[in-house]
Amino acid sequence: MDIEWLKAGVVVGSILYALIGVLIFGLCFIVMDKLTPYKLWEEIIEKQNLALALVVAAMSLGICIIVAAAIH
């Protein structure tokens, strides 16, 4: 029984790709924040703008799916 996914190279590669994906997502969120006419974090947290939070969540999921597909 060969356990392919437990090999060191596979584990290190998975961690590396996960970190790359998180970094790309963070950069995309910063770009989205800069492109909008207001500060996303301030609107969502301080002003409790639920509609904007849902839009940002949908955009975040879209970016995550694209990054995951590109890495996979």
C-alpha positions in Angstrom: 0.0 0.0 0.0 1.7 3.2 -1.2 0.6 6.4 0.5 1.5 8.9 -2.1 0.1 12.0 -0.3 2.2 11.4 2.8 5.6 11.9 1.0 7.5 15.0 2.1 7.6 16.6 -1.4 3.9 16.3 -1.7 3.2 17.8 1.7 5.7 20.7 1.2 4.3 21.4 -2.3 0.7 21.5 -0.9 1.7 23.9 1.8 3.6 26.1 -0.7 0.7 26.2 -3.1 -1.7 27.0 -0.2 0.5 29.9 0.9 0.7 31.2 -2.7 -3.1 31.0 -3.0 -3.5 33.0 0.3 -1.0 35.7 -0.9 -2.8 36.0 -4.3 -6.1 36.3 -2.6 -4.8 39.0 -0.2 -3.4 41.0 -3.1 -6.7 40.7 -5.0 -8.6 41.9 -1.9 -6.3 44.9 -1.7 -6.8 45.7 -5.4 -10.6 45.4 -4.9 -10.3 47.8 -1.9 -8.3 50.3 -4.0 -10.8 50.2 -6.9 -13.8 50.9 -4.9 -14.6 54.6 -4.0 -14.7 53.9 -0.3 -12.8 51.7 2.2 -14.3 48.2 2.2 -13.2 47.3 5.7 -14.6 50.5 7.2 -17.9 50.2 5.4 -18.4 46.6 6.5 -17.2 46.7 10.1 -17.9 50.2 11.3 -21.0 51.1 9.3 -22.4 47.5 9.3 -23.1 47.6 5.6 -24.5 44.1 5.0 -25.2 44.5 1.3 -21.6 45.4 0.7 -20.4 42.5 2.8 -22.4 40.1 0.7 -20.9 41.6 -2.5 -17.4 41.4 -1.2 -18.0 37.8 0.0 -19.2 36.8 -3.5 -16.2 38.5 -5.1 -13.9 36.8 -2.6 -15.4 33.4 -3.4 -15.0 34.0 -7.1 -11.3 35.0 -6.6 -10.7 31.9 -4.5 -12.3 29.6 -7.1 -10.1 31.1 -9.8 -6.9 30.9 -7.7 -7.7 27.3 -6.8 -8.4 26.3 -10.4 -5.1 28.0 -11.5 -3.1 26.2 -8.8 -4.7 22.9 -9.3 
